Amino acid sequence: MTIHVVGAGVAGLAAALALAGQGHAVVLHESTTQAGGRCRALPDGTDNGTHALIGANKAALGFLERIGARASWVEPEPGGLPVLDMRDGRAFRLALSPFGWRDPALRPAGLSTAALLALARLALPLPDRAVGAAMAAHPEFLRGFLDPLVVAALNTPVAEASAHRLGAVLRRLGGPGATRLFVARQGLGPDLVAPALAALERGGVALRFGVRLRRLVLASGRVAALDFGGDAITLRPGDAAVLATPPWESQRLLPHLPVPDGYAPIVNLHFDHASPGPVRFLGLLEALCQWVLVRPAGVSVTVSAGDDAAREDQATLAARAWAELRRAALAFGLAGDWPEAVPPCRVVKERRATPRHTPGPPPRPPLLPMANLALAGDWTDPVLPATIEAAVLSGEAAARGAAKTAAGAARP
């Protein structure tokens, strides 16, 4: 029997790897010419975005371990996250874990017992509401700590972000090392996509690129065939499929599938600027730039929940971002030359990067919308926001579902 995985984003890669590890014959189909989805590498070698993991992302880190790429993800700021507050020019380090706040030098502004209790309440199963309203009594703590956390994890402004979705993140941050920050040393291409594809090839997975699934041929509650246009694949009784496509593509193929009704953009800027120092990761407050990733080969900037940035022209964005990150680099004494002139810049706008994680129950698509079809994708996780962690978890869950249905159909 064969299991077909449609979509080679992180969820599809995770599903294919899990299925191959169980000994199944697997074919991975991807509509574009490359794997990775939103975690892809661009043709010039840069990443589409600045993706980071934390120690709490056990599924994602485990996936990196299985593909032999874990050592390529480094911890750039073990002493605390360097943060530049653009409002007053204050440069400081911030512990991402409350356990680190015992050191006054690593505490967020506005920290108080009342703020901590309000933060703890966000992790409780209380009626959902917007994070901004729930933390309105603690504006400085909200501005200096929760706002950056919310836009990084939920890609949604605090004024509209779901406390339930944030609570799911907060509940995972209590364990040892849960807030350790990791980034790809060289980039997503060499440190995620390439090793994932190599692991799949070692596992015997057949890879097909440039093939877009046109429609699912359905019969008697099952997928009878995968129609790729001039190429149709019939699913035999013991075969199954995993649909690991973006929500709008999944709904195109299954019109009655519940999917998110709103999306938030992420804007990334990649500057062609070499730096002689080690990999660094900086945060900025009250700035266009939220996160700055400095690698020897270049500097990348992320603007999450970037509705305004997505509408701005590229030259203006690059000039604003470079001025801010240059100021941060000088404030923290980063090695190398940081001239005023803006270096060449590539701007990548992901206009539907993630769902908008607003209060209220998210859509709950079924794991098995058809008897022999499992669904995967970061947007399908019923608890976590759309992240690499959610993508890996969804892919592994879909693999279990597809393998179970295939095995059941194969039994006499």
ZITA-V593656 format. One record per residue. N is the residue number from 0. OMEGA is omega in radians with two decimals (none if undefined). Layout:
N_OMEGA, N_OMEGA
This chain:
0_-3.10, 1_3.05, 2_-3.12, 3_3.07, 4_-3.11, 5_-3.12, 6_-3.08, 7_2.91, 8_-3.09, 9_3.14, 10_3.12, 11_3.09, 12_-3.14, 13_3.13, 14_-3.12, 15_3.14, 16_-3.14, 17_-3.12, 18_3.10, 19_3.12, 20_3.09, 21_3.10, 22_-3.14, 23_2.93, 24_-3.02, 25_2.99, 26_-3.13, 27_-3.10, 28_-3.14, 29_-3.06, 30_3.14, 31_-3.12, 32_-3.12, 33_3.13, 34_3.04, 35_-3.11, 36_3.12, 37_3.06, 38_-3.07, 39_2.96, 40_3.14, 41_-3.10, 42_-3.14, 43_3.10, 44_3.10, 45_3.12, 46_3.04, 47_3.14, 48_3.12, 49_-3.10, 50_3.12, 51_3.04, 52_3.02, 53_-3.10, 54_3.13, 55_-3.14, 56_-3.03, 57_3.13, 58_-3.14, 59_3.11, 60_3.07, 61_3.07, 62_3.09, 63_3.12, 64_-3.07, 65_3.13, 66_3.09, 67_-3.08, 68_-3.04, 69_-3.10, 70_-3.13, 71_3.10, 72_-2.99, 73_3.10, 74_-3.00, 75_-3.02, 76_-3.11, 77_-3.13, 78_-3.09, 79_-3.08, 80_3.04, 81_-3.09, 82_3.02, 83_3.08, 84_-3.08, 85_3.14, 86_-3.09, 87_3.10, 88_-3.11, 89_3.09, 90_-3.07, 91_3.04, 92_-3.06, 93_3.01, 94_3.13, 95_3.13, 96_3.05, 97_3.11, 98_3.11, 99_-3.09, 100_3.02, 101_3.06, 102_-3.10, 103_-3.11, 104_-3.09, 105_-3.10, 106_3.03, 107_3.08, 108_3.10, 109_-3.14, 110_3.10, 111_3.10, 112_3.13, 113_3.12, 114_3.11, 115_3.11, 116_3.10, 117_3.09, 118_3.13, 119_3.14, 120_3.12, 121_-3.13, 122_-3.13, 123_3.14, 124_3.10, 125_3.08, 126_-3.08, 127_3.07, 128_3.14, 129_-3.12, 130_-3.11, 131_3.13, 132_-3.12, 133_-3.08, 134_-3.06, 135_-3.13, 136_-3.10, 137_-2.97, 138_-3.09, 139_3.07, 140_3.09, 141_-3.10, 142_-2.98, 143_-3.12, 144_-3.02, 145_-3.12, 146_3.08, 147_3.13, 148_-3.09, 149_-3.11, 150_3.11, 151_-3.04, 152_-3.03, 153_-3.09, 154_-3.11, 155_3.12, 156_-3.09, 157_-3.12, 158_-3.12, 159_-3.07, 160_-3.10, 161_3.05, 162_3.12, 163_-3.14, 164_3.08, 165_3.12, 166_3.10, 167_3.08, 168_-3.08, 169_-3.10, 170_-3.13, 171_-3.00, 172_-3.05, 173_-3.06, 174_3.11, 175_3.11, 176_-3.05, 177_-3.08, 178_3.06, 179_-3.03, 180_-3.13, 181_3.05, 182_3.11, 183_-3.07, 184_-3.10, 185_-3.10, 186_-3.06, 187_3.11, 188_-3.11, 189_-3.00, 190_3.08, 191_-3.02, 192_-3.10, 193_3.11, 194_3.09, 195_3.13, 196_3.10, 197_3.12, 198_3.11, 199_3.12, 200_3.08, 201_3.14, 202_3.10, 203_3.14, 204_3.06, 205_-3.08, 206_3.11, 207_-3.14, 208_3.12, 209_3.13, 210_-3.12, 211_3.11, 212_-3.10, 213_3.13, 214_2.99, 215_3.06, 216_-3.01, 217_3.08, 218_3.08, 219_3.07, 220_-3.14, 221_2.98, 222_-3.13, 223_-3.11, 224_3.02, 225_-3.06, 226_3.12, 227_-3.11, 228_3.12, 229_-3.06, 230_3.12, 231_-3.12, 232_3.11, 233_3.08, 234_3.10, 235_-3.09, 236_-3.13, 237_-3.11, 238_3.09, 239_-3.12, 240_3.01, 241_3.10, 242_-3.09, 243_-3.08, 244_3.09, 245_-3.04, 246_-3.13, 247_3.06, 248_3.13, 249_3.14, 250_3.04, 251_-3.12, 252_3.12, 253_-2.97, 254_-3.10, 255_-3.11, 256_3.07, 257_-3.13, 258_3.10, 259_-3.13, 260_3.10, 261_-3.07, 262_3.14, 263_-3.12, 264_2.92, 265_3.12, 266_3.13, 267_3.10, 268_-3.12, 269_-3.10, 270_3.09, 271_-3.07, 272_-3.13, 273_3.10, 274_-3.06, 275_-3.05, 276_3.12, 277_3.06, 278_3.13, 279_3.13, 280_-3.07, 281_3.03, 282_3.09, 283_3.08, 284_3.13, 285_-3.07, 286_2.97, 287_3.10, 288_3.04, 289_-3.13, 290_3.14, 291_3.11, 292_-3.10, 293_3.04, 294_3.12, 295_-3.07, 296_-3.09, 297_-3.11, 298_-3.13, 299_-3.12, 300_3.11, 301_3.02, 302_3.12, 303_-3.07, 304_-2.95, 305_3.14, 306_-3.14, 307_-3.12, 308_-3.13, 309_3.14, 310_-3.05, 311_-3.13, 312_-2.96, 313_-3.11, 314_3.12, 315_3.11, 316_-3.10, 317_-3.14, 318_3.14, 319_-3.09, 320_-3.11, 321_3.13, 322_-3.13, 323_-3.08, 324_3.06, 325_3.12, 326_3.13, 327_3.14, 328_3.13, 329_-3.13, 330_-3.11, 331_3.04, 332_3.13, 333_-3.08, 334_3.06, 335_-3.12, 336_-3.13, 337_-3.05, 338_3.10, 339_-3.12, 340_-3.10, 341_3.11, 342_3.07, 343_-3.02, 344_3.01, 345_-3.13, 346_3.13, 347_-3.14, 348_3.04, 349_-2.99, 350_3.06, 351_-3.04, 352_3.14, 353_2.95, 354_2.99, 355_-3.06, 356_-3.09, 357_-3.13, 358_-3.13, 359_-3.10, 360_3.09, 361_3.05, 362_-3.11, 363_3.10, 364_-3.14, 365_3.07, 366_-3.12, 367_3.14, 368_3.02, 369_-3.03, 370_-3.11, 371_-3.13, 372_3.07, 373_-3.07, 374_3.11, 375_-3.13, 376_-3.10, 377_-3.11, 378_-3.10, 379_-3.11, 380_-3.06, 381_-3.06, 382_-3.03, 383_2.98, 384_-3.08, 385_-3.09, 386_3.04, 387_3.12, 388_3.13, 389_3.13, 390_3.14, 391_3.13, 392_-3.12, 393_3.11, 394_3.14, 395_3.08, 396_3.12, 397_3.10, 398_3.11, 399_-3.14, 400_-3.13, 401_-3.14, 402_-3.14, 403_-3.14, 404_3.12, 405_-3.14, 406_3.12, 407_-3.14, 408_-3.10, 409_-3.14, 410_3.14, 411_none
